[in-house]
Every structure is written in C-alpha cells, then in structure tokens.
C-alpha cells in the first residue's frame, strides 16, 4: 500500500479550523468563500434537479446550506473536522461510519488540506448510495497570487514554504476518475477582493481557515522580512488598494447506479 506524503500537519489543520470557528462568531468576520460555495451548490442542485432525501454536509460554517436542504425536507447529517453544536466530528482521511447511506454529499472548503485526498474522495464515494451525487468545493489553483509574490519578496533570497500547493481543473478531473466517480465534472471560478492593508488580507485568511498548516512550514517573519512584505504590498497597490484573487475549484461526481444483470 502506498502511503500518502505528509504535506499538512493534522494538528495544525485542526487548530486553524478551531480558530476559524471562534473568529466566525464575530458579526463582521469575512465569510465570502463559504457564502460563494453555498450559493454555487444550491444553484447546481437546482440545475441538476437532484432531489435528495438524505445528505451529508461537511464544513457548512453557519449552517446556511443545511437550512436550505432541511427546508426541502432533506434529512441532513452535518459534520466538520472541528465540530460545534449539532455537528458530528469527521476525519475525511479515515473510513466514514456510513456506507451507501446518502444520495447527496457536500464538502465545503475542507479537503484542500488533507494529505490523502484520493483516499478522502474514496471514503466519500463509499458513503454515497448508488446514483448519489458528491459535490466538493475547495480553494484551488490560482488562489492568492499577490500574497505569493509578497511572501517571496519578504523572504528575499531565502524563500520558505508558506502557502499551500493547489489543485487545478485537470488534476481535479484525474482525481475523480481515479477514485471511481461516474460522470466527473470539474470547474474553477475566481473571486476578486480588494484590500487596503496586508493585515486585513491576513485577517480574512485566518477568519476563513485559509492560513497555512504545512507540516514543514517556514520560520516566522523577522522584523526586516515583515517590513519587506509591507513594502511589497504597497508596490502592488493601485490607488491605495491591492486586489487579491481567490479561486474556488468545484468537483462533482456520481456513485454508479446498480444495474440489473443482463441475461
């Protein structure tokens, strides 16, 4: 059996998500990523006319998607790696305690930081009933290009790992095929957000659980490196603002329907 490489630290991943849950309690906390993911899922379900009766929803911060599904008489199991009241704990890299029990599974913004993404997708597929639909939304390739350049400038001639590796549309499609989903579809879209300061950008990342949880991460920025980061932010600004890009990759696939044998 091939062991997945250790890119992310599970303990750091959990701590970052727990911090995100605390920050999301503030009324002005940034939540544009999860809001966009939820809106997109609702539109996809309406377009596909997929009528679910039992759903597993992972990472639904705020419970908006859960409420929408419940209003349509869908029984929803709500789960999260860092659960709060009303949610069950879940470790996507371990076999799930459900087999062929859901006709809809939605994962919102959690699978970009697991070490064994193929294994996690297989676990989700096995929890789907035949003919069930899986929708996974994660930050994808093309995210945070400005911050990457700022961190390179901050580290100068000694660049350090600070941001996560990212999956693009092609890799996402290959993952769905590899993990046995039928009719796989992958697409990407971007959100552009304008910032007046680097601390506000970093604050939005923390509030949405988008900080780095790399197993081998770079050292804290020194005062000199932090000064270079602020200077790089200022250099990238137009009319006092920097526009950062957040890409959302959406993967969808179906559990194969059981077909009667041919005689």
N, C-alpha and C positions, 0 to 999 in steps of 0.2 A: 504494500500500500504506500502511495506517495504522500509524504507529509507536506502540507502547505507551508510556504515560507512565512516566517514571523515578521510581518511588516508593521503591525499595530500591536500596542500593549493593551490587552483586555482591561487591566485595572485602570489605566489612564482613560480608556474609552468610556468605562462606566462612570468614572469621576467627572469627566467632561459632561456627560449626559445628565448626571445628577445636578451639576452646577447649572446647566441649561434649564432644568425643571424649576430650580429656585429663581433664576432670573426671569423666567416666563411669568412668574407671579406678579411682576411689575406691569402696570397697565400700558406703559409706553415701550415695552420690550419689542425689539424687532422680531417679526414673525412672517416676513414676506415670502420666505421659502416654503414653509409649511402651508401657508394660505394658498399659494400658487399650486402646490402639489394637490391639495384637496380639491380645489376648483377644477383642475385638469381631470382628476379621477372621476368626479361627478359628471363632467361633460363626456368622458369616454364611455362610462356606463350607459348614459342616455343614448349615445350614438350607436353603441353595440346592441342596445336593447337587451342587455343581460340581466335577467331577473333572478337575483339571488334570494335564497331563503336562510342561509347560514353563512356568516362571514367571519374571517379572522382579520383584524385590523391592527397593524403594528406601527407604533410611532405616531399615533394621532394626537399630537400635543393640542390640548384644548378641547378635544372630543368633537370637533365640527363634523368630520366625516361620519363618525359613529352616530351622531344625532340624525344626520341626513338619512343614513341607512335604516336606523330604527324607525324613522317616520314612514318608511316604506314597508314596515312590518318584517324587516330582516333581523334575525337573531344575530347579535354581534358579540364576539369574544374580543375584547380589547386587550392588547398585550404591549409590553415595552421592555427593553433591556434594563431600564431604571424605572420600575413601575410606581405609580401613585395609586390613590384610592380608586377602586373599580377596575384596575388593570391586573393582569397576571404577568409574572416575570417570564421572560423568554431569552434563551441563548440560541441565536439563529445558527450557530455552528454545531449545535448538538441536535440529535434526532428529536423531533417535536412529539409531544404526547398525544397527537391526533393523527390518525391515518384515514385518508379518504373521507374526511368529515365536512369539508367546506366546499361550497360551489363558488366562493369568492375569497381571495386572499389579497390584501393590500398592504404593502410595506412602504412606509414614508420616511425617507431620509435616515435609515439606519444601516443599510448594507454596504455603504461605501467604506466602512472602517472595520470590516471583518477580514480575518486572514484567509479563510477558506470560503470565498464567495461561491465557487461552483458547488461545494458541499451544502452551503446555506440554501442555494436555489433548489437543490435536490430535495432537501428537507421540506421546503415549501411545496414543491410539486407533489410529494408523497402525502401531504396533508390535504390536497385537493381531491374532491370526488371526481369521477370521470365526467368530462365535459365542463369542469370548473375553470375559472379564469384567475390568473395571477397578475397583479399589477405592482411593479416595483419602481419607485422614484428615488433617485439619488443625485447628489451633486456629481456632475460629470466633467469630461474633458472640455477645456475652455474656461473653467472657473478661475477667478482671481488672477488674471494675467498681470494686472498692475501691481498687486501685492507681491507677486513673484519677483518682479523687477525691483521693487523696493527692497525686498529681503536680500536680493543679490547685491544691490548697492550697499546695504548695511553691512553685509559680511565681507565686502571688498574682495581681497584676493584669497579669502579662505571661506568659500561658500559652504553652508551647512544645511542638512536636511531640515526643512521647516514646514513644508506644505505636503499634503498627501499626493501620492500618484493618483491619476484619474483615468477613468474608463471612457472610451469613445464609442460611437454608434457601432462601428464594425466589431469591436471586441465584445460589446453587449450582445450583438446578434450571435456571435460564435458561442458565447456563454449559454444562451438559451437553447441553442441546438445541442450543445454538448451535454446539457443537463436534462434533456428529454422532453422539452416543451413542444407542443404542436403549434403550428401557425405563429411562429415568433415574430414580433414586431418591435422595433427599437427606434426611438427618435429623440432628438435633443432640441431644446429651446433655451433662450437666454433671457435673463433679467438684467437690466442696467440700473444701477443705483448710484446716486451722486453723493459725495461726501466733502465736507469742509475740513475735516481733520483725520489724521491717522488713528487717534484713539477712538473716534466714533466708528470707524470701519472695524477696528479690532473688537470693539464692544458689540457690534452687530454679529460678528462671527461667534463670540462667546455666548451671546443670548440664544443663538440658534444651533448650538452644539457643533459648530464648524471649525473649532480650533483643532490643532494637530494632536494626535495621540499616537505618534510614531514610537515604535519600540526603541529605535535608535534616533533620537532627536538631537537637534543642535543645542549648543550651550545657550544660556540666557544672553541677551544682547548687552554688551557693555555700554557705558555712557557714550563712548565715541561712536559705536555702531548705531545706537538709538538716534544720535544726532544725524548720522548719515541717512537713516531711514526717514526722518522728518524732512531732511533736505531733498531726498528723492521724491517724497510725496509732493512737496512744494513745486519741484521741477515738472512733475506730471500734471499739475493743476492747470486748468483753463478757467479764467475768470474766478479764481479762488476755489474751484471745486475740481475734484477728481471723480471720474466715472468709473466704477468697478463693474465687472461682468460676473454674473452668477449663472452657470449653466446647469440645467436640470435634465438628466438622462432618464427616460422612461422605458422600461422593459415590460412587455406583456406577452403572455403565452398561455396556452390551454393544456389541461390534462387530457390525454387522449381518451375518447369515449370507448367504452367496451362494445365491441361489435359481435353479434352472434356468429358462430362458425358457419361456413358455407358447406353445404352437402352436395 
